[in-house]
Amino acid sequence: MIKNEKSKLTKLGILIFVLIYGCAKKKEENIQNENKINKETMLYNDNNDKIKSILIKQVDSGSDEVYGSFQDYNKDDLDALVIVAQSILKSSGYKIVDNKNFNDIVKKVFGRIIDDHSINEYLKIETFAENKCDKSLQYYPYAADAQYLYVVKGKFITNFYPLPTIIDYLKLFPDVSKFEKEDIIIEDKIENVKTKASQWKDDLQYLAQTREKNIQILINRNKYLFNDNKASLVWLKFNDQVFLESLVKIFGYVQDKDLLKWVLDRNLNDDEFDKLLFTKTCDNKYIFHKEIFEVMTKADTKSKEKYLLYLRGKTELPKVEDTSFSDTARIYGLYCYYATKFTQSIDKGYVYTFFPKLNDEKFEEEFKRSNYYNIPDFKKLFDDTKNGGIGLPM
């Protein structure tokens, strides 16, 4: 009887301890959360005057790309956006990596080298292929013809969003609404007509949707690239496909095999597939991406069959423009080599149609001069297959 009473008391004591510990732990977590919120609010409030002054200017100018609403934006506007973006990222759990890792990732993904000794706080990255080598630092907000990415050194990347497209300006600064009460009238003296320029207030529902999308893009791009967050990659695949494809097709980022396979599967047509095979750098060098064939080789059976069918039906060699014969021959040769190796690994009886397209003395001489690109079995594979199968004319 005494033992039972002692046992009950012991169990009761343990239960009380667990309850007290649990309450204390919960209280500690609540305090930590409150501190986190307070710090974020403090970060935001400390800069409220700066943000508000920029916001007033942007609201007063309207939202019309055509009629010059964005023409007066400058570094101050980007500075204000960066304050807001940093607060959003912090509250989302984004972790800023150390400076070396950050610089390494920017170089690996976008091919840009960050000079830590430069006085510039930002790097501007062109996202249109034809302009990607333009490194001039301009301050122009995100628009149809200016979809720049800005690297905030040592911190994150962001588009240059006008503030109303990333914060609920009417909720946070309601008195700012008075600056868009008056219509913005544009007078065309040549045509003798007057036009009302668009303003942020014109479609608040659409603006709210745009704002939410911009916030999620900001968060998930940075969590994917700098925090290696797989959930963010999944979100980007569904919601930010153009950006993901540009990483591979414009900037030549092929180190993430998950991303590379996703882009490959979306681009199995001649016009786009060639963009995956090589990248022309800003110093006019051509980097061939054998990683494409590595992804093919490691794919599941169904995917392999799809890749094999595509390569068999691809009658043209990769499109290589504005380069020397040496570079062209190297890209052709590497493409034919890796395509042959892949198809050979799937179908031993495959009738080769790759190297026969290069059955010309000028290619053989170039391959020999280049030591067959230091690939041990390149010469043998070339010799064995250059006369085999049906080679379609170039």
Legacy VTK file of the C-alpha trace (Angstrom):
# vtk DataFile Version 3.0
C-alpha trace
ASCII
DATASET POLYDATA
POINTS 394 float
0.000 0.000 0.000
2.813 2.396 0.951
4.664 1.430 -2.267
1.615 2.260 -4.358
1.286 5.666 -2.673
4.977 6.405 -3.292
4.631 5.330 -6.905
1.635 7.619 -7.377
3.488 10.533 -5.785
6.503 9.917 -8.002
4.372 9.858 -11.148
2.552 12.987 -10.016
5.877 14.720 -9.399
7.117 13.782 -12.855
3.882 15.015 -14.434
4.108 18.346 -12.617
7.744 18.735 -13.678
6.862 18.009 -17.320
4.006 20.529 -17.211
6.160 23.219 -15.608
9.015 22.571 -18.068
6.612 22.601 -21.004
5.077 25.902 -19.914
8.499 27.431 -19.383
9.663 26.230 -22.775
6.533 27.596 -24.439
6.984 30.920 -22.701
10.604 31.054 -23.863
9.538 30.352 -27.450
6.864 33.051 -27.241
9.424 35.532 -25.945
11.791 34.595 -28.768
9.004 35.068 -31.307
8.034 38.387 -29.763
11.658 39.503 -29.827
11.900 38.461 -33.457
8.782 40.448 -34.332
9.955 43.412 -32.290
13.331 43.418 -34.034
11.695 43.242 -37.449
9.292 46.026 -36.528
12.200 48.074 -35.204
14.119 47.535 -38.444
11.117 48.700 -40.396
10.161 51.566 -38.081
13.698 52.932 -37.974
13.407 53.537 -41.710
9.758 54.541 -41.913
10.479 58.169 -42.765
12.785 57.195 -45.625
10.359 54.621 -46.985
7.422 56.992 -46.715
9.163 59.825 -48.536
10.063 57.526 -51.434
6.568 56.049 -51.409
4.983 59.497 -51.700
7.112 60.239 -54.758
6.209 56.916 -56.378
2.479 57.235 -55.636
2.466 60.785 -56.913
4.141 59.659 -60.175
1.622 56.890 -60.827
2.136 53.423 -62.283
2.202 54.081 -66.011
5.263 52.663 -67.804
4.247 54.261 -71.102
3.790 57.778 -69.770
6.962 58.024 -67.744
5.874 57.180 -64.210
9.200 55.430 -63.580
11.573 57.874 -65.239
12.540 59.677 -62.018
13.454 56.527 -60.038
17.050 56.421 -58.790
19.295 54.778 -56.210
17.198 56.169 -53.347
14.214 54.205 -54.630
16.267 51.012 -54.774
17.686 51.678 -51.293
14.135 51.921 -49.913
13.120 48.721 -51.681
16.141 46.908 -50.251
15.150 47.887 -46.686
11.684 46.433 -47.222
12.994 43.318 -49.011
15.493 42.594 -46.249
12.731 42.786 -43.643
10.516 40.432 -45.680
13.338 37.920 -46.135
14.256 37.992 -42.458
10.667 37.321 -41.384
10.474 34.415 -43.878
13.431 32.608 -42.305
15.953 33.422 -45.022
19.524 33.077 -43.771
22.222 35.382 -45.129
25.268 33.266 -46.007
28.820 34.380 -45.357
30.354 36.761 -47.845
32.603 34.228 -49.593
29.782 31.751 -50.170
27.522 34.509 -51.394
30.109 35.711 -53.917
30.826 32.142 -55.041
27.121 31.458 -55.681
26.662 34.677 -57.664
29.672 33.770 -59.807
28.570 30.150 -60.304
24.963 31.001 -61.156
25.203 34.319 -63.006
28.863 34.412 -64.043
29.411 37.722 -62.256
32.403 38.491 -60.043
31.734 40.718 -57.042
34.439 43.206 -56.181
34.244 43.643 -52.405
36.423 46.734 -52.653
34.076 48.539 -55.020
32.058 51.404 -53.529
28.967 50.205 -55.401
26.458 48.444 -53.179
24.734 46.689 -56.082
25.342 44.737 -59.254
22.795 44.915 -62.052
22.223 41.722 -64.022
20.547 41.796 -67.426
18.065 38.937 -67.880
17.594 39.302 -71.654
20.075 37.053 -73.483
21.125 39.691 -76.003
22.041 42.148 -73.231
23.429 39.854 -70.548
26.962 41.227 -70.898
25.900 44.807 -70.169
27.285 45.466 -66.678
26.479 49.168 -66.474
24.777 50.033 -63.194
21.451 51.685 -63.942
18.640 52.317 -61.501
15.404 51.519 -63.246
12.426 49.687 -61.728
11.046 46.400 -62.980
9.103 46.916 -66.217
8.376 45.099 -69.448
11.570 46.331 -71.095
13.722 46.511 -67.940
13.604 43.197 -66.100
16.895 43.660 -64.326
18.047 41.659 -61.336
19.971 43.515 -58.659
22.520 41.791 -56.462
22.611 43.386 -53.027
26.213 42.613 -52.119
26.597 39.987 -49.434
22.842 39.730 -48.844
20.371 38.723 -51.559
19.061 39.319 -55.078
15.907 41.203 -56.001
14.014 42.822 -58.816
13.733 46.586 -58.498
10.096 46.672 -57.391
8.194 49.947 -56.987
7.184 50.037 -53.311
3.404 49.711 -53.922
4.082 46.359 -55.611
5.707 44.872 -52.533
4.088 46.588 -49.511
0.450 47.340 -48.711
1.015 51.062 -48.837
-2.605 52.041 -48.060
-2.564 49.920 -44.906
0.879 50.931 -43.662
0.768 54.581 -44.716
-2.933 55.427 -45.269
-2.358 59.166 -45.478
-0.266 58.630 -48.624
-3.524 58.065 -50.516
-4.038 61.828 -50.727
-1.158 61.997 -53.226
-3.140 60.057 -55.823
-6.516 61.716 -55.436
-5.880 63.870 -58.466
-5.787 62.206 -61.882
-2.537 62.326 -63.811
-3.341 63.892 -67.167
-0.837 63.576 -70.004
-1.220 66.075 -72.824
-0.076 65.096 -76.294
0.437 68.449 -78.003
1.194 66.862 -81.365
-2.016 64.840 -81.500
-3.842 67.446 -79.415
-5.292 64.842 -77.058
-5.246 64.318 -73.315
-4.769 60.909 -71.703
-5.163 59.769 -68.119
-2.052 57.930 -66.907
-2.628 54.838 -64.758
-2.222 55.053 -60.969
-1.664 52.450 -58.276
-5.178 52.961 -56.909
-6.826 52.019 -60.221
-6.927 48.258 -59.606
-6.184 47.448 -55.970
-7.233 43.802 -56.289
-4.742 43.169 -59.086
-2.115 45.158 -57.200
-2.622 42.936 -54.133
-2.156 39.813 -56.267
0.971 41.281 -57.872
2.335 42.184 -54.452
1.855 38.679 -53.077
3.510 37.138 -56.155
6.470 39.543 -55.907
6.976 38.725 -52.237
6.956 34.988 -52.906
9.352 35.401 -55.835
11.736 37.408 -53.640
11.625 34.806 -50.862
11.833 31.658 -52.959
14.532 32.795 -55.380
16.819 33.657 -52.493
16.019 30.609 -50.386
16.664 28.359 -53.380
19.911 29.947 -54.529
21.517 30.846 -51.202
19.866 28.499 -48.658
19.576 25.452 -50.979
15.886 25.177 -50.080
14.272 22.387 -52.125
10.729 23.504 -51.271
11.526 26.879 -52.830
12.731 25.172 -55.999
9.400 23.344 -56.203
7.517 26.645 -55.798
9.625 28.278 -58.511
8.943 25.404 -60.905
5.230 26.135 -60.661
5.333 29.920 -60.399
8.574 31.348 -61.815
9.471 29.174 -64.794
11.008 31.914 -66.944
13.522 32.760 -64.216
14.499 29.120 -63.669
14.936 28.494 -67.385
17.038 31.635 -67.742
19.511 30.290 -65.167
20.344 27.429 -67.537
19.601 28.828 -71.007
21.014 32.336 -70.575
23.544 32.115 -67.749
24.668 28.488 -68.198
24.042 27.305 -64.647
24.107 23.497 -64.917
25.391 22.381 -61.509
21.940 21.642 -60.060
20.947 18.372 -61.753
17.355 18.571 -60.488
16.918 21.976 -62.102
18.781 20.882 -65.240
16.532 17.864 -65.836
13.430 19.992 -65.319
14.649 22.530 -67.886
15.724 19.759 -70.278
12.301 18.107 -70.174
10.636 21.436 -70.986
12.942 22.178 -73.927
13.136 19.067 -76.070
12.801 20.957 -79.334
15.576 22.097 -81.653
15.209 25.827 -81.073
15.562 25.565 -77.302
17.633 22.399 -76.819
20.693 23.965 -78.436
20.634 26.707 -75.773
21.211 24.022 -73.149
24.273 22.566 -74.859
26.640 25.502 -74.558
26.959 29.030 -73.190
28.818 31.924 -74.758
30.535 33.897 -72.027
30.993 37.657 -72.030
34.659 37.236 -72.978
33.602 35.308 -76.110
34.407 31.837 -74.860
32.146 28.853 -75.434
31.469 26.448 -72.579
30.009 23.100 -73.649
27.673 21.521 -71.094
28.286 17.787 -71.018
26.115 17.818 -67.879
23.071 17.624 -70.175
24.106 14.140 -71.248
24.985 13.158 -67.692
21.395 13.981 -66.714
20.116 11.952 -69.667
22.250 8.963 -68.738
21.086 8.940 -65.092
17.398 9.408 -65.907
14.669 6.789 -65.505
13.885 4.388 -68.349
10.884 6.336 -69.647
12.878 9.579 -69.786
15.807 7.862 -71.506
13.495 6.568 -74.224
12.152 10.098 -74.717
15.675 11.544 -74.989
16.750 8.790 -77.393
13.732 9.437 -79.616
14.494 13.157 -79.672
18.192 12.742 -80.518
17.394 10.262 -83.285
15.034 12.776 -84.828
17.344 15.776 -84.464
18.655 16.223 -87.993
20.556 19.463 -87.496
23.770 20.115 -85.624
23.657 22.709 -82.822
23.256 26.293 -84.015
26.578 28.069 -83.445
26.843 31.659 -84.656
29.488 34.376 -84.789
32.464 32.259 -83.831
35.596 30.670 -85.244
35.738 27.339 -87.042
37.773 25.986 -84.124
35.006 26.760 -81.624
32.321 25.489 -83.982
34.188 22.229 -84.561
34.657 21.739 -80.813
30.938 22.191 -80.086
29.957 19.938 -82.999
32.517 17.336 -81.987
31.545 17.273 -78.308
27.848 17.148 -79.157
28.371 14.205 -81.542
30.634 12.427 -79.040
28.274 12.653 -76.046
25.150 12.014 -78.135
26.780 8.893 -79.574
27.861 7.678 -76.129
24.364 8.197 -74.746
22.535 6.468 -77.596
25.118 3.668 -77.566
24.482 3.073 -73.860
20.738 2.724 -74.499
20.721 0.847 -77.791
23.798 -1.237 -78.633
22.562 -1.814 -82.193
21.949 1.868 -82.866
22.791 3.092 -86.362
24.923 6.182 -85.736
23.905 9.452 -87.326
26.029 11.940 -85.417
29.694 11.784 -86.437
28.849 11.044 -90.099
27.762 14.709 -90.286
31.380 15.619 -89.560
32.993 13.196 -91.988
35.157 15.853 -93.567
38.932 16.261 -93.512
38.698 19.763 -92.036
36.963 18.401 -88.926
39.343 15.474 -88.589
42.318 17.841 -88.808
40.798 20.169 -86.202
40.051 17.286 -83.817
43.619 16.033 -84.164
45.053 19.530 -83.694
43.005 19.885 -80.503
44.225 16.496 -79.235
40.653 15.190 -79.454
39.721 17.510 -76.580
41.686 15.296 -74.180
38.912 12.692 -74.184
40.583 9.228 -74.240
38.135 7.445 -76.543
37.091 10.407 -78.719
39.367 9.414 -81.643
38.281 5.767 -81.586
34.584 6.643 -81.438
35.012 9.155 -84.240
36.923 6.648 -86.402
34.425 3.858 -85.691
31.294 5.868 -86.436
32.187 8.622 -88.916
31.350 6.309 -91.818
28.608 4.386 -90.057
24.867 4.722 -90.426
23.161 7.408 -92.386
24.659 10.835 -91.901
22.334 13.585 -92.966
23.963 16.480 -94.848
24.961 19.579 -92.905
LINES 1 395
394 0 1 2 3 4 5 6 7 8 9 10 11 12 13 14 15 16 17 18 19 20 21 22 23 24 25 26 27 28 29 30 31 32 33 34 35 36 37 38 39 40 41 42 43 44 45 46 47 48 49 50 51 52 53 54 55 56 57 58 59 60 61 62 63 64 65 66 67 68 69 70 71 72 73 74 75 76 77 78 79 80 81 82 83 84 85 86 87 88 89 90 91 92 93 94 95 96 97 98 99 100 101 102 103 104 105 106 107 108 109 110 111 112 113 114 115 116 117 118 119 120 121 122 123 124 125 126 127 128 129 130 131 132 133 134 135 136 137 138 139 140 141 142 143 144 145 146 147 148 149 150 151 152 153 154 155 156 157 158 159 160 161 162 163 164 165 166 167 168 169 170 171 172 173 174 175 176 177 178 179 180 181 182 183 184 185 186 187 188 189 190 191 192 193 194 195 196 197 198 199 200 201 202 203 204 205 206 207 208 209 210 211 212 213 214 215 216 217 218 219 220 221 222 223 224 225 226 227 228 229 230 231 232 233 234 235 236 237 238 239 240 241 242 243 244 245 246 247 248 249 250 251 252 253 254 255 256 257 258 259 260 261 262 263 264 265 266 267 268 269 270 271 272 273 274 275 276 277 278 279 280 281 282 283 284 285 286 287 288 289 290 291 292 293 294 295 296 297 298 299 300 301 302 303 304 305 306 307 308 309 310 311 312 313 314 315 316 317 318 319 320 321 322 323 324 325 326 327 328 329 330 331 332 333 334 335 336 337 338 339 340 341 342 343 344 345 346 347 348 349 350 351 352 353 354 355 356 357 358 359 360 361 362 363 364 365 366 367 368 369 370 371 372 373 374 375 376 377 378 379 380 381 382 383 384 385 386 387 388 389 390 391 392 393
